[in-house]
Amino acid sequence: MSNAAATEYIQQRVSTAPTDAAKSALTTLQQQYTQKLWHQLTEHVKKLVTDPQIPDKRGLYTSFLHHFEAKLNPVSLVQILAHIVHAELHQIPSEALAFLTPLLVKDQDKDTVVTAHDEAHVLLLSHVAVLHMQANDTAACKKDVEAARVLVEAAHDMTPLVHSAFYRAAAEYHKVVGTASEFFRNALLFLAYTPPNALDVSAQHRWAFDIGIAALVGIDIYNFGEVLSHSIVHSLKGTENEWLLLLLEAFNTGDLEKFDLVCQQASAQMNAQPVLVANEEFLRQKVTILALMELCFSRSLEHSISFADVQKACRLPLKEVEYLLMRSMSLGLISGEIDNVDQCVTISRVQPRVLGREPIGEMSKRLSKWTQHVTDTIAFLNKNTVGIVE
């Protein structure tokens, strides 16, 4: 379509503006278009599409911006389209998809203004993936996420905005299909690229709750310090779901007593979560393994740990200690040698974890103790080997 069509449209919008404020905003837009101030125009439109006084935001794109969209920053263009969807089309995913997907369809292998730009392409694929999930089309959502992931992994650098949108879409997909570990990883990356103030309180609580549940039931998640390092998880404090925060803290330190206490006090809330009920036995096994890891970490300067000590720390029958050790070693959480004759285990490595202030303080004390031991040994050798080598 010609530029005359865009000019005629914006003139009509100015003349039919519902309020003086809307008329002023649209007049500014008209002037920027006439003067070809594309950057200023783009930034102005980003504000307009979030202004409730501006009606028919979809028409603003289809009858105006679309004529010269190649002049605009592709990432900003996708942001504008996403705002329009949120304002006018979010309740009807099919219409929103019909509005967005043409920009993903190449014409005889010729890129669109969006697909020609990797960041804009990933951003639009991410928004479309979320819409496909809202339309209950998991197959299409998976296809969108996988296509976006290829671009993300191939790129040397992308802005936090794009990464945030992509990992949000990937997390939403894995939440629906029930892959807890993948949801957990993508959700943490989403939070890493998303400023906390970008989420309202209810959204913070929802993400914190979902991430907490995923951490508990994820089959290969044993690093709870990583979860608790995010401030958003602590938003659960003082809410009806504070029990989940307490449970995560119990898992983080392998505190079986605290685990049992929380399970007792919050039994009604936990039983209301089908995924926790279905994984009841696994949760007990997991916190027991974490108790073993905590024991091994706290006794890292000692030559060996007896089965009796493991039994006491992990609250297990003695006959189950060896299985617990083998299970933990098979998961790669600890490394060492089991001595069935002397009923002890020698630990050479514990899986690295994100530590809080208290564990770091304990590590510092043990390092100081080890340093003093080395100093005493050097002094002993210096004193008792005089004359051996001259």
Buried (B, 14 or more C-beta within 10 A) or exposed (E): EEEEEBBEBBEEBBEEBEEEEBBEBBBBBBBBBEEEEBEBBBBBBBEBBBBEEBBEBBBBBEBBBBBBBEBBBBBBBBBBBBBBBBBBBBEBBEBBBEBBBEBBEEEEEEEBBBBEBBBBBBBBBBBBBBBBBBBEBEEBBBBBBEBBBEBBEEEEEBEEBBBBBBBBBBBBBBBEEEBBBBBBBBBBBBBEBBEEEEBEEEEBBEBBBBBBBBBBBBEEBBBBBBBBBBEBBBBBEEBEBBBBBBBBBBBBBBBBEBBBEBBEEBEEBBEEBEEBEEBEEEBBEBBBBBBBBBBBBBBBEEEBBBBEBBBEBBEBEEEBBBEBBEBBBEEEBBBBEBEEEEBBBBBEEBBEBEBBEEBEEEBEEBEEEEEEEEEEEEEEEEEEEEEEEE
